[in-house]
Amino acid sequence: MSTTVHEPPDKIEVGSGNGGFRHFVPSLPAVHDRSPEPSRTGIWVGLAAITMSFAALTSALIVRQGAAQDWRHFALPRILYLNTLVLLISSVSLEISRRQFASLAPVRVTTAARWLYVTLLLGVTFVAGQYLAWRQLASQGLFLATNPSSSFFYVFTVLHALHVLGGLAGLTYVIRRLNTFTLRSSTLAVTSYYWHFMDVLWLYLLALLWLKL
């Protein structure tokens, strides 16, 4: 006996009856299929590795400060605090996008895409702000090899900025998948975890640099 399997429709007809306007939108339930569980496991492993790396650098900073006679304290560029606000707002916009995407309504999915673009723009603004902070320090004669304190400042902030760039690449991928109606909810979720972790990590780094430098 043969069994017929009916494929779900690729399009959903929307409109009023009796000759009213009709159009088609992509079938959204397929967009929200769950991705394989290893994607979630992988992001936690990656975040754990990043945490251990920055923990090792923190330990090195504390040891080096205690042993150095040439440690020079300096005021952090004020733009770092503005950058912090920008990064925090980007997390809010990303969370709004994720909540909008959780609905199957086409209008809300469109809104989710707009908030993703806002998050991407804010992320780029944060990296640009970090570059301005480096320029401000350079104008004061503080470079990577000037003294141990400035070296740690550049190492911490540059490494964090590189990880943020990785998050921007992830957001770009998510936006592309959403625009082609092939984004999985779990893909957006793991991207959100990574981005929020970058926020928390930056708050930690800012507090550490403020206390030690």
TORGUGU-612387 format. One record per residue (C-alpha): x, y, z. Coordinates in steps of 0.5 Angstrom, whole numbers, always signed. Layout:
<sites>
SITE | x | y | z
SITE | X | Y | Z
...
</sites>
This chain:
<sites>
SITE | x | y | z
SITE | +0 | +0 | +0
SITE | +3 | +7 | -2
SITE | +3 | +13 | +2
SITE | +2 | +20 | +0
SITE | +6 | +25 | +3
SITE | +3 | +32 | +2
SITE | +9 | +38 | +2
SITE | +7 | +44 | +6
SITE | +5 | +50 | +1
SITE | +11 | +55 | +0
SITE | +6 | +60 | +0
SITE | +0 | +63 | +4
SITE | -6 | +66 | +0
SITE | -8 | +72 | +4
SITE | -14 | +77 | +2
SITE | -21 | +78 | +2
SITE | -26 | +74 | -2
SITE | -30 | +75 | -7
SITE | -25 | +78 | -12
SITE | -22 | +82 | -7
SITE | -14 | +84 | -7
SITE | -10 | +77 | -6
SITE | -3 | +77 | -5
SITE | +2 | +71 | -3
SITE | +7 | +71 | +3
SITE | +12 | +66 | +5
SITE | +10 | +60 | +9
SITE | +13 | +62 | +16
SITE | +12 | +56 | +20
SITE | +18 | +53 | +16
SITE | +22 | +59 | +18
SITE | +22 | +58 | +25
SITE | +24 | +50 | +25
SITE | +29 | +49 | +30
SITE | +36 | +48 | +28
SITE | +41 | +42 | +31
SITE | +42 | +42 | +38
SITE | +50 | +43 | +37
SITE | +49 | +50 | +35
SITE | +47 | +52 | +42
SITE | +52 | +47 | +45
SITE | +58 | +50 | +40
SITE | +56 | +57 | +42
SITE | +57 | +56 | +50
SITE | +63 | +52 | +48
SITE | +66 | +59 | +45
SITE | +63 | +63 | +50
SITE | +67 | +59 | +55
SITE | +73 | +59 | +51
SITE | +73 | +67 | +51
SITE | +72 | +68 | +58
SITE | +78 | +64 | +60
SITE | +82 | +68 | +55
SITE | +80 | +74 | +58
SITE | +81 | +71 | +65
SITE | +88 | +69 | +63
SITE | +89 | +76 | +61
SITE | +86 | +79 | +67
SITE | +91 | +75 | +71
SITE | +97 | +77 | +67
SITE | +95 | +85 | +68
SITE | +94 | +84 | +76
SITE | +101 | +80 | +76
SITE | +104 | +85 | +72
SITE | +102 | +91 | +75
SITE | +104 | +89 | +82
SITE | +111 | +87 | +79
SITE | +112 | +94 | +75
SITE | +115 | +100 | +77
SITE | +114 | +103 | +71
SITE | +106 | +102 | +71
SITE | +103 | +109 | +69
SITE | +96 | +111 | +71
SITE | +92 | +115 | +66
SITE | +85 | +117 | +65
SITE | +80 | +113 | +60
SITE | +78 | +117 | +54
SITE | +71 | +119 | +56
SITE | +68 | +116 | +49
SITE | +69 | +109 | +52
SITE | +62 | +111 | +56
SITE | +59 | +113 | +50
SITE | +61 | +107 | +47
SITE | +58 | +103 | +53
SITE | +51 | +106 | +52
SITE | +51 | +105 | +45
SITE | +53 | +97 | +46
SITE | +47 | +97 | +51
SITE | +42 | +100 | +47
SITE | +44 | +95 | +41
SITE | +43 | +89 | +46
SITE | +36 | +92 | +47
SITE | +34 | +93 | +40
SITE | +37 | +86 | +38
SITE | +32 | +83 | +44
SITE | +26 | +87 | +41
SITE | +28 | +84 | +34
SITE | +28 | +77 | +37
SITE | +21 | +78 | +41
SITE | +18 | +80 | +34
SITE | +21 | +74 | +30
SITE | +18 | +70 | +35
SITE | +11 | +71 | +32
SITE | +9 | +68 | +26
SITE | +6 | +75 | +23
SITE | +9 | +77 | +17
SITE | +9 | +84 | +19
SITE | +12 | +83 | +26
SITE | +18 | +79 | +22
SITE | +19 | +85 | +18
SITE | +19 | +89 | +24
SITE | +24 | +84 | +27
SITE | +29 | +86 | +20
SITE | +29 | +93 | +22
SITE | +31 | +92 | +29
SITE | +36 | +88 | +26
SITE | +39 | +93 | +22
SITE | +39 | +98 | +28
SITE | +43 | +93 | +32
SITE | +48 | +92 | +26
SITE | +48 | +100 | +26
SITE | +50 | +101 | +33
SITE | +55 | +95 | +33
SITE | +59 | +99 | +27
SITE | +58 | +105 | +31
SITE | +61 | +102 | +38
SITE | +67 | +99 | +34
SITE | +68 | +106 | +31
SITE | +68 | +109 | +37
SITE | +73 | +105 | +40
SITE | +77 | +107 | +34
SITE | +76 | +114 | +36
SITE | +78 | +112 | +43
SITE | +85 | +109 | +41
SITE | +86 | +116 | +37
SITE | +85 | +120 | +43
SITE | +90 | +116 | +47
SITE | +95 | +116 | +41
SITE | +94 | +124 | +41
SITE | +97 | +123 | +49
SITE | +103 | +119 | +47
SITE | +100 | +113 | +49
SITE | +101 | +107 | +45
SITE | +102 | +100 | +45
SITE | +109 | +100 | +47
SITE | +109 | +106 | +51
SITE | +108 | +103 | +58
SITE | +105 | +96 | +61
SITE | +98 | +100 | +63
SITE | +97 | +102 | +56
SITE | +99 | +96 | +53
SITE | +94 | +92 | +57
SITE | +89 | +98 | +55
SITE | +90 | +96 | +47
SITE | +90 | +89 | +48
SITE | +84 | +88 | +52
SITE | +80 | +93 | +48
SITE | +82 | +91 | +41
SITE | +81 | +84 | +43
SITE | +74 | +85 | +45
SITE | +73 | +90 | +38
SITE | +75 | +84 | +34
SITE | +70 | +79 | +38
SITE | +65 | +85 | +36
SITE | +66 | +85 | +29
SITE | +65 | +77 | +29
SITE | +58 | +79 | +32
SITE | +57 | +84 | +27
SITE | +59 | +78 | +22
SITE | +54 | +74 | +25
SITE | +48 | +79 | +25
SITE | +50 | +80 | +17
SITE | +48 | +73 | +16
SITE | +42 | +73 | +20
SITE | +39 | +79 | +16
SITE | +41 | +75 | +10
SITE | +37 | +69 | +12
SITE | +31 | +73 | +15
SITE | +31 | +77 | +8
SITE | +30 | +70 | +4
SITE | +25 | +67 | +9
SITE | +30 | +62 | +11
SITE | +32 | +64 | +18
SITE | +31 | +59 | +24
SITE | +29 | +62 | +31
SITE | +35 | +58 | +34
SITE | +40 | +61 | +29
SITE | +37 | +68 | +32
SITE | +38 | +66 | +39
SITE | +45 | +64 | +39
SITE | +47 | +70 | +35
SITE | +43 | +74 | +41
SITE | +47 | +70 | +46
SITE | +54 | +72 | +43
SITE | +52 | +79 | +43
SITE | +49 | +80 | +50
SITE | +55 | +76 | +52
SITE | +60 | +82 | +49
SITE | +56 | +87 | +53
SITE | +57 | +84 | +59
SITE | +64 | +82 | +57
SITE | +65 | +90 | +56
SITE | +62 | +92 | +62
SITE | +67 | +88 | +66
SITE | +73 | +90 | +62
SITE | +71 | +97 | +63
SITE | +70 | +97 | +70
SITE | +77 | +93 | +70
SITE | +81 | +98 | +66
SITE | +78 | +104 | +70
SITE | +80 | +101 | +77
SITE | +87 | +98 | +75
SITE | +89 | +104 | +70
</sites>
